[in-house]
Amino acid sequence: MRILKFSCLTSAIVCLLGAIIGIGHMHSDSHGTTLVYLSNSEKSGSLSFGIFSAVFFYILQKRMQMAWKLGFLFFSTYSLVVSIGVIVGLRQNTGVLDFSSFWFPAILAETFNLVLLLYLISWWKKQREYFIR
């Protein structure tokens, strides 16, 4: 449970800082360093996920029974965000929809994401005793 709490706290800090500062990523090339800023919708998404992660960390820390029920929502939401991010990122970076550069990495990433989600949900079902003291 410590790892999950640490992950929630780290996610909350990173998302809230991303929403406040607004820098999405940066890259360097021969012409210099380029900063790419987040759009307003990306900032609001980062802010909302940061707040959700912070609240989830708090209720995990307090061992509230509500956390066990919200855990399923947390894992499902995170999985959905990762899935959308993979598809959007591949679509923006490849530009073409051929099998080797778009579909194969997308199918591989989504399969791994689904397997991870199913594992986390099965692990989470076993954690009910942690919240019922």
C-alpha positions as CSV (number, residue, x, y, z in Angstrom):
1,M,0.0,0.0,0.0
2,R,3.0,2.3,0.5
3,I,3.8,2.2,-3.1
4,L,0.3,3.1,-4.1
5,K,0.3,6.0,-1.6
6,F,3.6,7.2,-2.9
7,S,2.4,6.9,-6.5
8,C,-0.7,8.9,-5.7
9,L,1.2,11.6,-3.9
10,T,3.8,11.9,-6.7
11,S,1.1,11.9,-9.4
12,A,-0.7,14.7,-7.5
13,I,2.4,16.8,-7.2
14,V,3.5,16.4,-10.8
15,C,0.0,17.0,-12.2
16,L,-0.6,20.1,-10.1
17,L,2.8,21.5,-11.0
18,G,2.1,20.8,-14.6
19,A,-1.2,22.6,-14.4
20,I,0.4,25.6,-12.7
21,I,3.6,25.9,-14.7
22,G,2.1,24.8,-18.0
23,I,5.2,23.2,-19.6
24,G,4.3,20.0,-21.3
25,H,7.7,18.9,-22.4
26,M,10.9,20.1,-23.9
27,H,13.3,18.9,-26.6
28,S,16.7,19.9,-27.8
29,D,18.0,19.8,-31.4
30,S,20.7,21.5,-33.3
31,H,18.7,24.8,-33.3
32,G,18.4,24.9,-29.5
33,T,15.9,23.9,-26.9
34,T,12.1,24.1,-27.5
35,L,9.5,24.3,-24.8
36,V,6.1,23.0,-25.6
37,Y,3.3,24.4,-23.4
38,L,0.1,22.8,-22.4
39,S,-3.2,24.1,-23.8
40,N,-5.9,25.2,-21.4
41,S,-7.8,21.9,-21.8
42,E,-4.6,20.0,-21.0
43,K,-4.0,22.2,-18.0
44,S,-7.6,21.6,-16.7
45,G,-7.2,17.9,-17.2
46,S,-3.9,17.9,-15.4
47,L,-5.4,19.9,-12.5
48,S,-8.4,17.6,-12.2
49,F,-6.3,14.5,-12.2
50,G,-3.9,16.1,-9.7
51,I,-6.8,16.9,-7.3
52,F,-8.3,13.4,-7.8
53,S,-4.9,11.8,-7.0
54,A,-4.4,14.0,-3.9
55,V,-7.9,13.2,-2.6
56,F,-7.3,9.5,-3.2
57,F,-3.9,9.7,-1.3
58,Y,-5.7,11.3,1.6
59,I,-8.4,8.7,1.9
60,L,-5.8,6.0,1.5
61,Q,-3.8,7.5,4.3
62,K,-6.8,7.7,6.6
63,R,-7.9,4.1,5.6
64,M,-11.4,5.2,4.8
65,Q,-13.7,2.5,3.5
66,M,-14.7,4.8,0.7
67,A,-11.1,4.4,-0.7
68,W,-11.7,0.8,-1.4
69,K,-14.7,1.6,-3.6
70,L,-13.0,4.6,-5.3
71,G,-10.0,2.5,-6.1
72,F,-11.8,0.8,-8.9
73,L,-12.7,4.2,-10.3
74,F,-9.1,5.5,-9.9
75,F,-7.5,2.5,-11.7
76,S,-10.1,2.7,-14.5
77,T,-9.7,6.4,-15.0
78,Y,-5.9,6.1,-15.0
79,S,-6.1,3.3,-17.6
80,L,-8.4,5.4,-19.8
81,V,-6.1,8.4,-19.6
82,V,-3.1,6.2,-20.6
83,S,-5.1,4.6,-23.5
84,I,-6.1,8.0,-24.9
85,G,-2.6,9.3,-24.4
86,V,-1.1,6.4,-26.4
87,I,-3.5,6.8,-29.3
88,V,-3.2,10.6,-29.5
89,G,0.6,10.5,-29.1
90,L,1.0,7.8,-31.8
91,R,-1.3,9.6,-34.1
92,Q,0.5,12.9,-33.8
93,N,4.0,11.4,-34.1
94,T,3.4,9.0,-37.0
95,G,1.0,10.9,-39.2
96,V,0.2,7.7,-41.2
97,L,-1.9,4.9,-40.2
98,D,0.1,1.9,-41.4
99,F,0.5,-1.2,-39.4
100,S,4.1,-1.0,-38.3
101,S,4.2,2.6,-37.1
102,F,0.7,3.0,-35.7
103,W,-1.4,-0.1,-35.3
104,F,1.1,-2.5,-33.9
105,P,2.4,-0.2,-31.2
106,A,-1.1,0.9,-30.4
107,I,-2.4,-2.7,-30.0
108,L,0.7,-3.7,-28.0
109,A,0.3,-0.7,-25.6
110,E,-3.5,-1.2,-25.2
111,T,-3.0,-4.9,-24.5
112,F,-0.4,-4.2,-21.9
113,N,-2.6,-1.5,-20.4
114,L,-5.6,-3.9,-20.2
115,V,-3.5,-6.7,-18.6
116,L,-2.2,-4.2,-16.1
117,L,-5.7,-2.9,-15.3
118,L,-7.0,-6.4,-14.8
119,Y,-4.1,-7.2,-12.5
120,L,-4.6,-4.1,-10.5
121,I,-8.3,-4.7,-10.1
122,S,-7.7,-8.3,-8.9
123,W,-5.0,-7.1,-6.5
124,W,-7.3,-4.3,-5.3
125,K,-10.1,-6.7,-4.5
126,K,-7.8,-8.5,-2.0
127,Q,-7.0,-5.2,-0.2
128,R,-10.5,-4.8,1.4
129,E,-9.2,-6.0,4.9
130,Y,-6.8,-3.1,4.9
131,F,-9.7,-0.6,5.0
132,I,-11.9,-2.6,7.4
133,R,-10.1,-2.3,10.7
